[in-house]
Amino acid sequence: MLTSKERAQLRAQANSLDTTLMVGKGGVTEAVIAEAETQLVARELVKGKVLEGALLSPREASDAICEATGADGVAVIGTKFVIYRFSEKLQEQRNQTGRAKRKEVSVAKANPVRKGTKARRDAARKVREQRNEYFRQQAIDKAIEKARERQLRNED
């Protein structure tokens, strides 16, 4: 399953891709699935198109192909869709050529203003919880004291 950041990064990479997978009026056939499988192994990221004569919507075609190949759907826009699946073969080629292993999504640097605000909110929440616990304990002690007084009155 892809995170939203990974999906956004893959959508950006897919902009420059050519459409290489076509789904025609026959729908998602074994041939289409086999072609998608070979392209996913070779490229990881595949852009496809559903032709006008097809009885499927692009979302349905993308979901069917993803289910059959074990890929993740990245985007569906108009008649085009993009699917992704990590390829071990492509990873081995990257390692042999000395390219980066697997691009990690860059993590934003910590914002000091938000960090300070969060620290103040956490401190205020802790003070509120302590105050609430104190008053809760006072109420319990008061109730116990009243119950003891009633028992003493009833015994007399």
C-alpha positions in Angstrom: 0.0 0.0 0.0 1.3 3.4 -1.0 1.3 6.4 1.2 0.0 9.7 -0.2 3.5 11.1 -0.5 4.7 8.1 -2.5 1.6 8.3 -4.7 2.2 12.0 -5.4 5.8 11.3 -6.3 4.8 8.5 -8.6 2.1 10.6 -10.3 4.8 13.2 -10.9 7.1 10.6 -12.5 4.2 9.3 -14.6 3.6 12.7 -16.3 6.5 12.1 -18.7 5.6 8.5 -19.4 4.1 7.4 -22.7 0.9 5.3 -22.6 2.0 1.7 -23.2 -0.9 -0.4 -22.1 -4.2 -0.3 -23.9 -7.5 -1.8 -22.8 -9.9 -2.3 -25.7 -13.4 -3.4 -26.2 -12.5 -6.9 -25.0 -11.9 -5.5 -21.5 -9.2 -6.8 -19.2 -8.2 -10.0 -20.9 -5.4 -12.5 -20.1 -3.3 -10.8 -22.8 -3.7 -7.4 -21.2 -2.8 -8.8 -17.8 0.2 -10.6 -19.2 1.4 -7.4 -20.9 0.9 -5.4 -17.7 2.9 -8.0 -15.8 5.9 -7.8 -18.1 5.8 -4.0 -18.1 5.6 -3.9 -14.3 8.7 -6.1 -14.1 10.6 -4.1 -16.6 9.5 -0.6 -15.5 7.7 -0.6 -12.1 5.5 2.3 -13.3 3.0 1.8 -16.2 0.6 4.2 -17.8 -2.4 2.7 -19.5 -5.5 3.9 -21.4 -9.0 2.6 -21.8 -10.2 3.0 -25.3 -13.7 4.4 -26.1 -15.1 1.1 -27.3 -14.4 -0.6 -24.0 -17.3 -1.4 -21.7 -15.2 -0.7 -18.6 -14.5 2.6 -16.9 -10.8 3.4 -16.4 -11.2 2.9 -12.6 -12.6 -0.5 -13.1 -9.9 -1.5 -15.6 -7.2 -0.2 -13.3 -8.6 -2.1 -10.3 -9.0 -5.3 -12.2 -5.4 -5.1 -13.5 -4.1 -4.2 -10.0 -5.9 -7.1 -8.5 -4.6 -9.6 -11.1 -1.0 -8.4 -10.9 -0.6 -7.4 -7.3 0.1 -3.8 -8.3 -1.1 -0.5 -6.6 -3.2 2.0 -8.5 -1.5 5.4 -8.5 -3.9 7.6 -10.4 -6.9 7.6 -12.8 -7.5 10.7 -14.8 -9.9 10.8 -17.7 -9.4 7.6 -19.8 -5.8 7.1 -18.5 -4.6 5.2 -15.4 -1.2 4.6 -13.8 -0.2 1.5 -11.8 2.9 0.7 -9.8 4.6 -2.4 -8.4 8.1 -2.6 -7.0 10.4 -4.7 -9.2 13.2 -6.9 -7.7 14.7 -7.3 -11.2 14.9 -3.5 -11.7 16.3 -3.1 -8.2 19.1 -5.5 -8.9 20.0 -3.6 -12.1 20.1 -0.3 -10.1 22.4 -1.9 -7.5 24.7 -3.2 -10.2 25.0 0.2 -11.9 25.6 1.9 -8.6 22.4 4.0 -8.7 20.5 4.7 -5.6 18.7 1.8 -4.0 15.2 3.0 -3.6 14.3 6.6 -3.4 12.9 7.6 -0.1 10.3 10.2 0.2 12.0 13.3 1.6 10.9 14.1 5.1 10.1 17.8 5.8 12.4 19.5 8.3 10.8 20.2 11.7 9.2 23.6 12.0 10.5 25.2 15.2 7.3 27.4 15.6 5.1 24.3 15.4 7.4 22.4 17.7 7.1 25.2 20.4 3.4 25.5 19.9 3.0 21.7 20.4 5.2 21.8 23.5 3.0 24.5 25.0 -0.2 22.7 24.2 1.2 19.5 25.7 2.3 21.3 28.9 -1.2 23.0 29.2 -2.9 19.6 28.7 -0.8 18.0 31.4 -1.6 20.8 33.8 -5.4 20.4 33.0 -5.1 16.7 33.6 -3.4 17.2 36.9 -6.0 19.8 38.0 -8.9 17.5 36.9 -7.3 14.6 38.8 -7.0 16.7 41.9 -10.6 17.8 41.9 -11.8 14.3 41.1 -9.9 13.0 44.1 -11.3 15.8 46.3 -14.9 14.8 45.2 -14.2 11.1 46.0 -12.8 12.0 49.4 -15.8 14.3 50.1 -18.3 11.5 49.1 -16.5 9.0 51.4 -16.6 11.4 54.3 -20.3 12.0 53.8 -21.0 8.3 53.7 -19.1 7.8 57.0 -21.1 10.6 58.6 -24.4 9.0 57.5 -23.3 5.7 58.9 -22.4 7.3 62.2 -25.8 9.0 62.4 -27.6 5.8 61.6 -25.8 3.9 64.3 -26.9 6.5 66.9 
